[in-house]
Amino acid sequence: MIEIANLTKIYRVNPIIKDLSVTIDDGEIISIIGPSGCGKSTLIKCINMLERPTSGQIFIDGEEITAPGYDLCKVARKAGMVFQSFNLFDHMTAIENIMIPQVDILKTSRQEAYDRSVELLKKVNLSSKAFSYPDQLSGGQKQRIAIARTLAMDPEIILFDEPTSALDPTMVDEVKAVIRDLTHSGKTMLIVTHDMDFARSISRRVFYMDEGGIYEQGAPEEIFVGPKREKTREFINKLKVLNFLIDTKEYDFYGAYSKINEYCIKNQISYIKTNHIQSIFEELTQGILMNRLDEYNVNFKVIYSQKENEVEIQTLYGKEALNVMEENEGLSARMIRAFSSSIRYENTKGEYANSLYIKVE
């Protein structure tokens, strides 16, 4: 079992991980996802002490590996790391790369290390490459050698730091196949990855990291199908959000039209759909809401899903329940309907009483 308590890691003055606490059970397969720079790799490097935490504690099987004076070689035996850049010794053959850690750290005899390395090369389907040097291997083969080297230490925990990100697409599947096979080994595995399909298929639990910690966690279906929190939903669906807070009738609407145009160009949204977005913005805010609300406070969001290639407009407004589209046959309402494929209203609680969701045609 891995127990992490109040983990913080600061680089210079920048907090990468802030007060993170989590428990990971023996044999769990966990994928760690999130935007670049959110602390995914830092977290797993702290677990095997390649990065020393600024504060907080990490326990493996009840032993505090962050305690002063704890034997770091013991950590290396408990938690093995597979890097995205392989980290093989170029001057050694494949089998020597697997043997050396066994001899140097485990103090295994060279013959025992050799025999074990031969078995592991068979496991990763590279027996024929035993005496090849790294520059004679493909990226996928190098990564499989790196996995075999980690397995040679027989760690309780295997940490994968984006194991397929440095590979040519044609080589990714061979490495994934080895990792899938390892899920039946009973070892605890933490996998940092940007491959959402792989994470969904292989994991028992998924951590979405953001804001310096585990922003949301759950079973793969919970995270990839029904994420509860906004940033998780934006990341999973590759949502690009443009937000306007309109709190005065003197708001710079011309500036907003320009920002919508820039946003649409950046996300390669069609010219026709761009016009529909601008028209809905104008008719809903100036044509309807400005005339219906006593206190003008509107949160207008344009949400583009790269995954679905769809645009939805979400508009939050008012302190009292008011569906401005219900039974509204005015010109502005008719134009909004003409430029949309669906309109949904919800009476909500919180700062705004009303939510209007418009799918742009």
Secondary structure, 3 states (H helix, E strand, C coil): CEEEEEEEEEECCEEEEEEEEEEECCCCEEEEECCCCCCHHHHHHHHCCCCCCCEEEEEECCEECCCCCCCHHHHHHHEEEECCCCCCCCCCCHHHHHHHHHHHCCCCCHHHHHHHHHHHHHHCCCHHHCCCCHHHCCHHHHHHHHHHHHHHCCCCEEEEECCCCCCCHHHHHHHHHHHHHHCCCCCEEEEECCCHHHHHHHCCEEEEEECCEEEEEECHHHHHCCCCCHHHHHHHCCEEEEEEEECCCCCCHHHHHHHHHHHHHHCCCCHHHHHHHHHHHHHHHHHHHHHHCCCCCEEEEEEEECCCCEEEEEEEECCCCCCCCCCCCCHHHHHHHHCEEEEEEEECCCCCCEEEEEEEC
